[in-house]
Amino acid sequence: MTRTARAYTNIALIKYWGKKNQQLKLPYTNSLSLTLDRFYTDTKATIINADKDIVYLNDKLLDNTQNKRILNYLETIRNFYSFSDHFQIDSVNHVPTSAGFASSASGFAALAAAINETKKLNLSRREMSILARNGSGSASRSIYGGFVEWQAGHDNASSFAVPIDETPDIDLSLLSVVINQHSKKISSTVGMENSVKSSPFYPNWVTLVSSEIKEIKQAIAQKDLQKIGEISEHNAMSMHALTLSADPSFTYFAPETIRIIQLIQELRRKGLFAYATIDAGPNVKIICTKESLPKVQTYIEQQLSDVTTVVANIGPGIQYI
């Protein structure tokens, strides 16, 4: 029997930016995220009598070039668990792909969970987190709901995510401001590699993350919303400073990205709770309270007519549907 696995995206409040091991996707630093309820991937894995895997994404059959990353991942899973079965993968992505919304996080988390279910591997959530990480680093965090920390580790067995608070009683919502849904010109993988190699500030980034992880975990425990917002925004801007200081310099920001950051600062001056976080893409996520969110959303839409806004709340971990 096969069941569809559903995994939700997460937004890193303390970012993961840079791998010390490309093959195992081991990061230089820990990271901390919030799973969201708005964007998700549904994936079903069916064992087929064939000598190769078949992958459908959004009902479209992918060719070998398009799904090379997924095919390599399925081969990795076969090697891990010593079986030879091949699969038909049916995946529906309710996420803007490659635009900074962690589509790979929900995608590979859902795929890991679907294989676990179909093959009856009986993996623990920690083991599923390790398996998901081998597809996409941030996917390790989408196994869990709420606040999640990905522990960098030093090998395949020690790099996994752990839940901090899966059902936090905290007044946080997220307003995603979609500038565009086009694929990034520079992938996250390439962007990280360039930043690690050439930004003179990368060693400082590693130190900063270690400090801010501790601070934000304390703020979460104390339900200190302002501190969570301040730390998250500072961490995001520090990450993007690495891209600007790389050689050659690059950025994921669009002109509208800068404008939204300015609008968020204006909103704070007006006394509204609003903090920015931005992953590897132009789109901005605004951390709000339920009270501030309607006013923030209205203000952004009034000032920028060409953007789309989407409200997300705290989301769950892996589900089977």
Backbone torsions as a table, in degrees:
resi	resn	phi	psi	omega
1	MET	NA	136.6	176.4
2	THR	-112.8	143.6	174.1
3	ARG	-127.2	152.7	178.6
4	THR	-83.0	129.3	176.6
5	ALA	-96.4	136.9	178.1
6	ARG	-117.1	128.0	175.5
7	ALA	-127.4	142.4	-178.0
8	TYR	-101.0	154.4	175.9
9	THR	-70.4	164.6	172.6
10	ASN	-132.4	154.0	174.6
11	ILE	-112.5	123.0	-179.7
12	ALA	-76.9	118.9	174.4
13	LEU	-82.2	-35.8	167.7
14	ILE	-112.5	115.6	-165.1
15	LYS	-77.9	153.1	168.3
16	TYR	-102.3	119.3	-178.7
17	TRP	-147.7	91.9	177.6
18	GLY	126.0	128.9	-179.5
19	LYS	-109.0	135.4	172.5
20	LYS	-90.4	-15.1	175.0
21	ASN	-140.5	108.1	-175.3
22	GLN	-66.5	-42.1	-175.6
23	GLN	-64.8	-46.1	-178.1
24	LEU	-89.1	-5.0	-178.5
25	LYS	56.6	48.4	176.8
26	LEU	-90.6	124.9	-177.4
27	PRO	-83.8	161.0	174.1
28	TYR	-71.9	-27.5	-174.7
29	THR	-133.1	161.2	165.8
30	ASN	-66.9	167.0	173.7
31	SER	-146.5	163.2	-178.5
32	LEU	-138.7	133.3	-172.7
33	SER	-132.7	169.7	172.9
34	LEU	-123.5	120.6	176.9
35	THR	-73.8	138.5	-175.3
36	LEU	-110.9	153.5	-176.3
37	ASP	-97.0	1.7	-169.5
38	ARG	-96.5	-39.7	-176.1
39	PHE	-112.1	134.4	-175.8
40	TYR	-155.8	167.4	176.3
41	THR	-125.8	132.9	174.1
42	ASP	-107.2	126.3	-176.1
43	THR	-136.6	135.5	175.2
44	LYS	-122.7	136.2	178.2
45	ALA	-117.4	120.7	-179.3
46	THR	-116.7	128.9	177.2
47	ILE	-70.7	131.3	-179.1
48	ILE	-123.5	155.7	178.0
49	ASN	-88.6	80.8	-176.4
50	ALA	-155.0	167.0	-179.1
51	ASP	-102.6	10.9	175.0
52	LYS	-150.7	159.3	-179.8
53	ASP	-85.3	152.5	176.7
54	ILE	-122.6	132.2	-176.2
55	VAL	-125.4	125.2	172.6
56	TYR	-111.8	129.0	173.7
57	LEU	-120.2	120.7	-177.1
58	ASN	53.0	44.1	177.6
59	ASP	67.7	13.1	178.3
60	LYS	-111.6	128.3	178.3
61	LEU	-71.6	123.4	180.0
62	LEU	-87.6	140.2	176.0
63	ASP	-84.2	176.8	-173.2
64	ASN	-63.9	-29.3	178.3
65	THR	-72.4	-44.3	-177.2
66	GLN	-66.5	-36.2	-173.8
67	ASN	-109.8	25.5	-178.5
68	LYS	-57.2	-42.0	-178.6
69	ARG	-63.2	-40.8	-179.6
70	ILE	-70.2	-42.3	179.3
71	LEU	-61.5	-42.5	177.6
72	ASN	-63.0	-37.6	179.6
73	TYR	-66.3	-42.9	178.4
74	LEU	-63.2	-35.8	176.6
75	GLU	-66.3	-37.8	176.2
76	THR	-60.5	-43.8	179.9
77	ILE	-63.1	-42.7	178.7
78	ARG	-60.3	-40.6	179.1
79	ASN	-67.4	-39.7	179.4
80	PHE	-59.4	-45.1	-168.9
81	TYR	-112.5	10.0	169.6
82	SER	54.5	52.7	169.5
83	PHE	-130.0	166.0	-174.6
84	SER	-117.6	1.3	-177.8
85	ASP	-59.5	146.7	171.7
86	HIS	-110.9	161.5	-169.5
87	PHE	-130.5	152.5	159.1
88	GLN	-100.5	121.6	179.6
89	ILE	-102.9	123.1	175.3
90	ASP	-115.7	110.9	-174.7
91	SER	-125.9	133.5	176.4
92	VAL	-119.5	120.8	-173.1
93	ASN	-103.0	110.5	177.2
94	HIS	-96.3	48.6	-176.6
95	VAL	-142.3	140.1	171.2
96	PRO	-64.7	115.6	-172.7
97	THR	-74.6	137.2	173.5
98	SER	55.9	34.5	178.8
99	ALA	-123.5	21.8	176.7
100	GLY	88.3	23.9	178.7
101	PHE	-116.4	22.5	173.3
102	ALA	57.1	42.8	177.5
103	SER	-63.8	-32.2	178.9
104	SER	-69.3	-28.4	179.6
105	ALA	-64.5	-53.1	179.2
106	SER	-68.7	-35.2	-177.4
107	GLY	-63.0	-50.7	-177.0
108	PHE	-79.0	-26.8	173.7
109	ALA	-65.8	-43.8	178.3
110	ALA	-65.3	-38.3	180.0
111	LEU	-67.2	-42.9	177.2
112	ALA	-60.3	-43.5	-179.8
113	ALA	-67.2	-37.1	179.9
114	ALA	-66.4	-42.8	177.4
115	ILE	-64.6	-42.1	177.8
116	ASN	-56.8	-42.1	-178.4
117	GLU	-71.4	-47.3	-176.1
118	THR	-65.9	-42.2	-178.7
119	LYS	-87.6	-1.8	-179.1
120	LYS	51.4	50.6	179.6
121	LEU	-75.5	-19.1	178.8
122	ASN	56.0	42.6	-180.0
123	LEU	-74.1	144.0	169.6
124	SER	-71.8	167.2	179.3
125	ARG	-65.5	-33.4	175.6
126	ARG	-63.0	-44.4	178.3
127	GLU	-64.6	-37.4	176.3
128	MET	-66.0	-35.8	177.6
129	SER	-62.8	-42.4	176.8
130	ILE	-62.4	-44.5	-179.3
131	LEU	-63.5	-44.6	179.4
132	ALA	-63.1	-38.4	179.8
133	ARG	-59.5	-32.4	179.0
134	ASN	-67.8	-16.4	173.0
135	GLY	-92.0	-45.8	178.9
136	SER	-153.8	130.3	-176.2
137	GLY	-53.6	-48.5	-176.8
138	SER	-69.5	-16.3	177.3
139	ALA	-64.9	-24.7	179.0
140	SER	-58.1	-31.4	-176.3
141	ARG	-82.1	-24.3	-176.4
142	SER	-77.2	-1.7	173.7
143	ILE	-68.0	-28.2	-174.9
144	TYR	-111.9	160.5	174.1
145	GLY	-96.3	171.8	174.4
146	GLY	64.8	-143.0	179.9
147	PHE	-83.5	130.8	-173.5
148	VAL	-137.5	138.0	175.1
149	GLU	-112.8	129.9	173.2
150	TRP	-96.4	116.9	-179.5
151	GLN	-87.2	124.6	-170.7
152	ALA	-58.1	-44.5	-179.9
153	GLY	68.5	-174.6	-178.6
154	HIS	-132.2	-6.8	176.2
155	ASP	-154.5	-176.4	-174.5
156	ASN	-60.9	-37.1	-174.6
157	ALA	-78.0	-21.4	-173.2
158	SER	-104.7	-0.8	-179.8
159	SER	-105.2	103.5	-177.0
160	PHE	-156.3	165.9	178.1
161	ALA	-95.0	151.4	176.2
162	VAL	-132.1	145.0	179.0
163	PRO	-74.8	137.4	173.5
164	ILE	-94.7	-49.1	174.8
165	ASP	-159.0	105.9	-173.6
166	GLU	-77.7	-25.1	179.2
167	THR	-130.9	66.0	-174.9
168	PRO	-68.1	134.1	174.9
169	ASP	-88.2	76.7	-172.8
170	ILE	-143.2	142.2	-172.6
171	ASP	-89.4	72.7	177.5
172	LEU	-125.8	134.7	171.0
173	SER	-131.1	165.6	-178.8
174	LEU	-127.1	130.9	174.7
175	LEU	-106.5	110.4	177.8
176	SER	-87.2	125.9	178.4
177	VAL	-107.7	107.8	-174.6
178	VAL	-91.7	110.6	176.7
179	ILE	-82.1	-47.4	172.0
180	ASN	-153.7	161.1	-179.2
181	GLN	-112.6	20.4	-179.9
182	HIS	-77.5	155.0	177.0
183	SER	-65.0	149.5	179.4
184	LYS	-70.9	144.9	176.0
185	LYS	-73.1	-32.1	177.5
186	ILE	-118.0	116.8	-178.3
187	SER	-65.4	160.3	176.9
188	SER	-59.3	-41.1	-178.5
189	THR	-60.3	-47.3	179.3
190	VAL	-67.4	-41.2	179.7
191	GLY	-61.3	-42.8	177.7
192	MET	-62.3	-46.6	-176.9
193	GLU	-60.3	-43.3	179.7
194	ASN	-64.9	-39.7	-179.2
195	SER	-66.2	-44.6	-179.4
196	VAL	-62.5	-43.2	-175.2
197	LYS	-71.1	-37.3	-164.7
198	SER	-124.3	-14.2	178.7
199	SER	-76.2	125.8	179.1
200	PRO	-68.7	-11.5	-176.6
201	PHE	-97.4	2.3	-174.8
202	TYR	-61.4	-41.8	177.1
203	PRO	-59.3	-35.5	177.0
204	ASN	-66.4	-34.8	178.3
205	TRP	-60.7	-44.5	-179.9
206	VAL	-59.9	-43.4	178.4
207	THR	-66.0	-42.9	-179.7
208	LEU	-59.8	-46.2	-177.6
209	VAL	-61.4	-43.1	179.1
210	SER	-57.2	-40.8	179.5
211	SER	-71.6	-44.7	-174.5
212	GLU	-73.3	-27.3	173.3
213	ILE	-59.1	-48.1	-179.9
214	LYS	-62.4	-43.7	-177.4
215	GLU	-64.4	-43.6	-175.8
216	ILE	-73.6	-32.2	176.0
217	LYS	-64.1	-38.6	176.2
218	GLN	-66.0	-41.3	178.8
219	ALA	-64.2	-38.4	177.7
220	ILE	-63.8	-45.1	-179.6
221	ALA	-62.0	-35.3	-178.8
222	GLN	-91.0	-0.9	-178.1
223	LYS	55.3	40.0	179.7
224	ASP	-88.1	90.4	-173.5
225	LEU	-61.6	-43.2	-177.7
226	GLN	-61.9	-41.9	179.8
227	LYS	-65.6	-40.9	177.3
228	ILE	-58.9	-45.7	179.9
229	GLY	-63.6	-45.4	-177.8
230	GLU	-63.7	-45.6	-178.8
231	ILE	-65.7	-42.9	-178.5
232	SER	-61.7	-44.9	-178.9
233	GLU	-66.3	-43.6	-179.7
234	HIS	-63.2	-40.5	-179.5
235	ASN	-64.8	-41.4	179.8
236	ALA	-63.7	-45.3	-179.5
237	MET	-65.7	-34.3	178.2
238	SER	-67.2	-37.9	177.6
239	MET	-63.5	-45.3	-178.2
240	HIS	-71.4	-21.4	173.0
241	ALA	-64.7	-28.7	177.7
242	LEU	-66.0	-37.9	179.3
243	THR	-70.1	-38.9	-179.7
244	LEU	-69.2	-28.2	-178.1
245	SER	-96.9	3.3	176.2
246	ALA	-72.7	168.1	179.3
247	ASP	-131.5	105.8	5.6
248	PRO	-76.0	152.2	179.6
249	SER	-69.0	145.6	175.1
250	PHE	-151.7	165.7	178.3
251	THR	-148.8	150.9	173.4
252	TYR	-92.6	-7.7	-176.9
253	PHE	-71.5	144.9	165.9
254	ALA	-105.3	166.0	176.6
255	PRO	-53.3	-36.4	179.9
256	GLU	-67.5	-28.2	177.7
257	THR	-60.3	-48.5	179.3
258	ILE	-61.5	-41.5	-179.5
259	ARG	-62.2	-40.9	-179.8
260	ILE	-65.8	-39.7	176.4
261	ILE	-58.9	-42.5	178.1
262	GLN	-63.7	-40.4	179.2
263	LEU	-64.9	-37.9	178.2
264	ILE	-63.2	-40.6	177.4
265	GLN	-64.2	-38.3	176.2
266	GLU	-62.9	-42.4	179.9
267	LEU	-61.3	-41.0	178.4
268	ARG	-64.5	-37.9	177.3
269	ARG	-64.7	-24.9	176.5
270	LYS	-83.8	-0.3	177.0
271	GLY	91.9	11.4	-179.6
272	LEU	-95.2	146.5	179.2
273	PHE	-81.3	113.3	-179.8
274	ALA	-159.8	124.8	178.5
275	TYR	-137.0	144.0	-175.8
276	ALA	-95.1	144.0	164.0
277	THR	-139.8	141.2	-173.1
278	ILE	-139.7	124.6	174.9
279	ASP	-88.3	-160.6	-176.6
280	ALA	-79.1	81.2	-179.8
281	GLY	174.7	174.0	-176.7
282	PRO	-82.3	-18.7	-172.3
283	ASN	-75.1	143.0	-174.4
284	VAL	-108.7	135.5	172.8
285	LYS	-107.5	127.8	-176.8
286	ILE	-108.2	120.0	177.3
287	ILE	-79.0	121.9	-176.1
288	CYS	-129.9	170.4	163.2
289	THR	-99.7	165.6	178.9
290	LYS	-62.9	-28.6	178.3
291	GLU	-72.6	-41.5	-175.5
292	SER	-81.4	-23.1	-170.1
293	LEU	-57.3	-49.2	-178.3
294	PRO	-59.3	-39.3	-179.2
295	LYS	-71.5	-39.3	177.2
296	VAL	-62.9	-46.7	-179.1
297	GLN	-60.8	-46.6	-180.0
298	THR	-61.0	-43.9	-177.5
299	TYR	-64.3	-45.1	179.9
300	ILE	-62.4	-44.5	-178.2
301	GLU	-68.0	-32.2	177.1
302	GLN	-69.5	-38.3	-176.0
303	GLN	-81.3	-29.7	-178.4
304	LEU	-128.9	102.8	-172.6
305	SER	-78.8	-18.0	-173.5
306	ASP	-96.4	6.1	-179.8
307	VAL	-99.9	160.8	174.0
308	THR	-113.8	136.6	178.1
309	THR	-114.7	141.4	-179.8
310	VAL	-134.6	130.2	-179.9
311	VAL	-90.7	133.2	175.9
312	ALA	-130.7	146.9	175.6
313	ASN	-118.5	-177.5	-177.8
314	ILE	-67.3	131.1	-172.4
315	GLY	-111.1	171.2	-177.5
316	PRO	-91.7	175.2	174.1
317	GLY	-82.7	-160.4	-177.5
318	ILE	-55.6	136.5	174.6
319	GLN	-128.9	155.4	173.0
320	TYR	-116.6	129.4	-174.6
321	ILE	-124.9	NA	NA
